[in-house]
């Protein structure tokens, strides 16, 4: 017998898992497996022998997360002599770190924290009297009732909120700051959520540009945002590659050239213009014809913005992870609030994007995207350009089409015929602006020239 471990057992009652009581179970020195379900009281013991052991091995494992919750501190479950003996053997390399952690019922990080204190005691000549300390206990105040009620409602919704989104909403709506890990452990204790299996692989940090505005990543993802019976709609997202600041995000009826014009113009006016935009090989971005560009690429080149094409779909991990964030959050939010109107949905998207940019720390950069942006400004690592005072701006960011002047010198605008100052039979350019207004100009935008406006209903 090498030690005792106190574990929280569970027993099957019908089709549900219900919490039982605490039992002390013996842990062998070489044991590396998690405990299995014990025989409930009042139930006959299993038959011994090979068949009995096989049936026992088929018992379901207790989730490791639930086993670690509510576990007493080390000093209350392992004698100090045992702790000193295990740490001494580990120091003399008689046992491995995994075996030492298993004997003491600790994780590897917890073992090394304890081992650091043990080495400090050994350096002071107090190794034989070393006793693990205790923490101050759980002194955190209970969470406000409106927060816990909100968490129950969000996590029980269909589809449920993710833990990160629930923590974000608690801060946004109630001003109560939570981490997603806190929400997860609370949901596990309350029986609202079940432990998720740990991933079989880890993600490595990819390259990133050193300056804000050097590269923005843009992509669209279609989804049934308003429920399984709603039509597919694309959500276009864009973020800065350096600081992960999301510079744009919105839902559109269709992924069209006009949708990208509205999306990009709004982002440029709000944040400035980058040097490059990282995209895939979709037809709106890329054409297979040599020495030719798409209409959207032509508009961007007019103001010095270049497309950079991803070599593979897997090479756009940053923007794909942003898609996953909104796929986890928006359908649950829209379903809970019964949002089905696109304009109202985009109002929700705008407030959530602001919340994520300014109040949620990014795991890779260790700060919020807004703080990373401000740090880049202080270090002079920003290469964004302001929107130019160009007379062609409103016409470049419009859906342009050629129309022919009639014999009466009129052109059809909607349901009305409008007289223009152009020769009969001449080809002119109609511009449908992103705000719904319409203009007519004599020729397409050209640098170092001024637009000749034949008609417009835009305010002056």
QUIPEDA-V758085 format. One record per backbone hydrogen bond with DSSP energy under -1.0 kcal/mol. NH is the residue of the N-H (numbers start at 1). CO is the residue of the C=O. If there is no record, write none. Layout:
BEGIN
nh: [NH,NH]
co: [CO,CO]
END
This chain:
BEGIN
nh: [5,7,9,11,13,16,18,20,23,25,27,43,53,54,55,56,57,58,59,62,67,68,69,71,76,77,78,83,84,85,86,87,88,89,90,91,92,93,94,100,101,102,103,104,106,111,112,113,114,115,116,117,118,119,120,121,122,123,124,125,126,130,139,148,149,150,151,152,153,154,155,156,161,166,167,168,169,170,171,172,173,174,175,176,183,184,185,186,187,188,189,190,192,193,212,214,216,217,218,219,221,223,225,227,230,233,235,236,237,238,239,240,241,244,247,248,250,252,256,260,261,262,263,264,265,266,267,268,269,270,271,272,273,275,277,278,279,285,286,298,299,300,301,302,303,304,305,306,308,310,315,320,321,322,323,324,325,326,327,328,329,330,333,334,335,336,337,339,345,346,347,348,349,350,351,352,353,354,355,356,357,358,359,362,366,370,372,373,374,375,376,377,378,379,380,381,383,385,390,393,396,397,398,399,401,403,405,406,409,411,413,416,418,420,422,425,426,428,429,430,431,432,433,436,439,440,441,442,449,454,455,457]
co: [25,23,21,18,16,13,11,9,7,5,3,40,49,50,51,52,53,54,56,35,63,64,65,68,73,74,74,79,80,81,82,83,84,85,86,87,88,90,89,96,97,98,99,100,101,107,108,109,110,111,112,113,114,115,116,117,118,119,120,122,121,127,137,144,145,146,147,148,149,150,151,152,154,162,163,164,165,166,167,168,169,170,171,170,179,180,181,182,183,184,185,186,187,187,381,211,276,239,278,237,235,233,223,224,227,223,221,250,219,248,217,245,215,240,238,238,236,234,254,256,257,258,259,260,261,262,263,264,265,266,267,268,385,213,306,216,308,282,282,294,295,296,297,298,300,301,300,275,277,279,312,316,317,318,319,320,321,322,323,324,325,326,329,330,331,332,333,334,341,342,343,344,345,346,347,348,349,350,351,352,353,354,355,367,362,357,368,369,370,371,372,373,374,375,377,376,212,273,388,390,392,393,396,432,430,428,426,410,406,418,416,413,411,409,420,405,423,403,441,401,439,399,437,433,431,455,429,452,446,440,440,438]
END
